[in-house]
């Protein structure tokens, strides 16, 4: 939970989608291309998530693919 507390204090207005992307970026193995592709395939826009937040998450995941 320390990671989330630190993330929350640095990012005041956060959405679930932003937290999800940050969590994946922080804790996933950047060399695990298959896992990132699965995350991209299963990615959905949450009910209260803006298109911009969804797009930013998508771009962050794409950047993790070598």
N, C-alpha and C positions, 0 to 999 in steps of 0.2 A: 504493500500500500504506500510505501514511501515514494515510489515513482509517481503514482497518481497525485499524491499531495503536492509534490514538487511541480508536476505538470500543471495542476489546477491553479497554483499561485502565480505561475508565469503566464497563464492563458485565462484571463478572467471570464470572457464570454465564450464558453466552449459548448459544442454540441456533442451528442453521442457519436456521430460520424467522425468528428475530429479526434475524439479520444480513441476511437477504434483504430483510426489510421496511425496515430502516434504510437499506440501500443504495438501494433504490427511492425511499424518501422523500428521501434526500440528493441523488441524482444524476438523478432524473427531472425533466422539465419539469412544474412544477405546473400549467401551463396546457394541458397536453396530455391532455385528458380521455379521448381515445380510447385512449391508451397505458395509462392507469390502468384503464380498463374491460377492456382485454385482459388486464392483469395479474390483475385480479379473476377474470375468466373462467377463466384458466389456473391459478389458485391451487390448490394441493393441500396437504393436511396431510402433512408428512414423517413417515417411520416412527417416529422418536424425538422428534417434536414434540408437545408437550402441546396439548390442546384450548384451553387458555388462551392459549398462544403463538400458535396459529393464529387465534384470535378477535382477539387484539390486533393482529396483522398485518392482518387483514381490516378492522378499524376504522380503522387508520391509512391504508390505501388508500382507504377510503370518504371519509375526511376530505379527501383530495386532490382530490375531484371538486367543482367549483364548484357 
